[in-house]
Amino acid sequence: MTAAPRVRAARRADLPRVVALAAEHAAYEKAPPPAPDLGQRLAALLFDTPEPRLACLVAESAGGEVVGYATCSPELSTWAGREYLHMDCLFLRDGTRGQGLGAQLVDAVVAEARRRGLDEVRWQTPAWNEGATRFYDRLGARAKEKLRYSLPAR
């Protein structure tokens, strides 16, 4: 009997797969590839610290293959004067979307926010990603238009 698709917390053994999915995610978003040592960086953030800020959740297919992931960490809102949970990544491999795993990942991120005592989750997606926009709208999320900037500190 095949198990149902599910979402769970990532384990150290999942890191090679998460790194591969992060590379697929970057390519999908037309972004540069992840750092070559991403696996070691994620291990340090997720498993090699007593109280990790970063959480990583993985989606498994019915066959047990890790086919998606979500990462999140607390951030601050000056205007609200409180923390919220920032979902940095949410990605499912092509061919595994539309099976309910995306909603399970979002539910797991919301549960992580509650576990941390936070009452809001925020994230962003490229404006051209109409599939993601429709998905998030169906969940009841609302978009706020902003431009995203990045400035190297070196």
Residue, then its C-alpha position, 0 to 999 in steps of 0.5 A: m500500500t502506498a502512503a498518502p502524500r504528506v508534509r513534514a519537518a526536514r531531516r538532515a538526510d533530506l538536505p541533498r534533495v532540498v538543495a536540488l529542489a532549491a536549484e530547480h526553484a531558482a531556475y524556475e524563477k530565472a534567478p542565479p543558482p544557489a550557493p555551491d555550499l548550500g547544503q552545509r549552510l542549511a545544515a548549520l542553520l537548521f540542525d547545528t544550532p540549539e534554537p534554529r531561526l530557520a524552519c524547513l518543511v518538505a513535501e513527500s509524494a505518495g511514493g515517499e520522494v521529497v518533491g517540494y519544500a518551504t522555508c520560513s523564519p521570523e522577521l520584524s515589522t516596524w510599523a506593526g511593532r511585532e514579529y511575523l513569520h516570513m516564508d522565504c521559499l515554497f516550491l513543488r516540482d512540476g508534475t506534483r502541483g495540484q495534488g494538495l501538497g502546496a496547501q499542506l506546505v502553507d498549512a505547515v508554515v502557518a502551524e510553525a508561525r503558531r508554534r512560535g507565537l506569531d500571528e501572521v505569515r508573509w511572503q512574496t512571489p514574482a509578479w509573472n508567476e500567475g499560477a502561484t498568484r491564483f494558488y495564493d488567492r485561492l488560499g485567501a491570501r492578499a497581495k500587496e504590491k511592492l518592488r523588491y530590492s537587494l543591495p550587496a553589503r560587500 
